[in-house]
Amino acid sequence: MDAINSGDTAWVLASSALVMLMTPGLAFFYGGMVRRKNILGVLMQCMIILCILSIQWVLFGYSLAFGKGNSFIGGLEWAGLAGVGAEPNADYAATIPHQAFMIFQAMFAIITPALIIGAFVERMKFSAFIIFTILWATLVYDPLCHMVWAVGGFIRNMGALDFAGGTVVHINAGVAALAAAIVLGKRTGYDNKPTPLHNLPFTVLGGALLWFGWFGFNAGSALAANGLATSAFVVTNTAAAAAGLSWALVEWWFSGKPTMFGTITGAVAGLVAITPASGFVSVIPAIIIGASVSVVCYLGVSFLKPKFGYDDSLDAFGVHGIGGAWGAIMTGLFASKAVNSAGADGLFFGNPALFIIQLKAVLISAVYSFVLSFVIFKVIDLVMGIRVSQEDEVVGLDLSQHHERAYTILE
């Protein structure tokens, strides 16, 4: 017990609370984008994930993700949090209680499947959604988390760097979102044009809460109240600011006017891209990563999606999949041992091998997530049907799935 540092423990617990707030923040970020008849459906999906994954994680998810198993998945020795108590676990965080590390990681496990919601809003059965959430967390998130972050994990052993979840969270969820969009098909009446946002202030509020929570997401991943946490905090804010500004400028150039929606979308893209790099890069690379990811994601959202015609409704793949991949690749360029001696130097610091490793990690993560996610969606569709009826879709998920409506005035 003497090894526990109270400052580190306080910071990790506070960071856990910050990351928890990201899920309701995401609910408002996504909820403001959908039509008013579907906002409660989005809020409900996000909040039920918070409930379901909190239970799944303590029962067996944490053990599968971080327990001692093989290179691809953990065992069940920590099921029900057996042996996970107040004593530190030196393999993951030597100065905080093991349960503090566990609950911090729980919040990552919760937010990740919530990100996928952006691809299938307004058209997925709630019952099918619950089954998908449990299966995806168990068969996709937990194993990939183990491969990237657990001692002995396959991708970790390759030497890949992912400080706070570029592969585990963003590529994983973003590619799963693309699989969802393909399996579920387009929304009724979708014609490759953006659906008007019903409440932009909700989206901005949600985006701001995400930005706020992301300090826990990235700086908390230092697992200590130290200089590395401070550096991660600074570059996180810097990349988000650069990306928000960059998206506004790109949008101004292409469409003639900068928009609030574009600016907050860009900020989120910057947060996504800096996530894997946040503990390995300094502030100038953070500006480059943030400014460049908005260009890449803007092109993906504005040109790639219309060209291929898939209905990634709220651009979960366009922002998280593409942005997460970009951030992981940029980590291979800009990582520096001067920032984090436990990391590695990237291509621009004399180590081209890391760049190749990061490319491999991106490819492996994307293929694993897409294939498994596609299969899960297909199986659920065959067994119980995954999409609401056209009538329910027209009525809206708030009424058809939950018998509620967000606004009392008539539409």
Secondary structure, DSSP 4 states (H G I P E B T S, - for coil): -TT--HHHHHHHHHHHHHHHHHHHHHHHHHHTTS-GGGHHHHHHHHHHHHHHHHHHIIIIIHHHHHSS--SS---STTGGGTT-SSS-BTTTBTTS-HHHHHHHHHHHHHHHHHHHHHHHTTTB-HHHHHHHHHHHIIIIIHHHHHHHHSTT-HHHHHT---SS-IIIIIIHHHHHHHHHHHHH-PPTT--SSPPPPS-HHHHHHHHHHHHHHHHHHHHGGG-SSSHHHHHHHHHHHHHHHHHHHHHHHHHHHHHSS--HHHHHHHHHHHHHHHTTTTTT--HHHHHHHHHHHHHHHHHIIIIIHHHHT---TT-HIIIIIHHHHHHHHHHHHH--TTT-TTS---GGGT-HHHHHHHHHHHHHHHHHHHHHHHHHHHHHHHHH-SB--HHHHHH-HHHHHHS--S-SS--
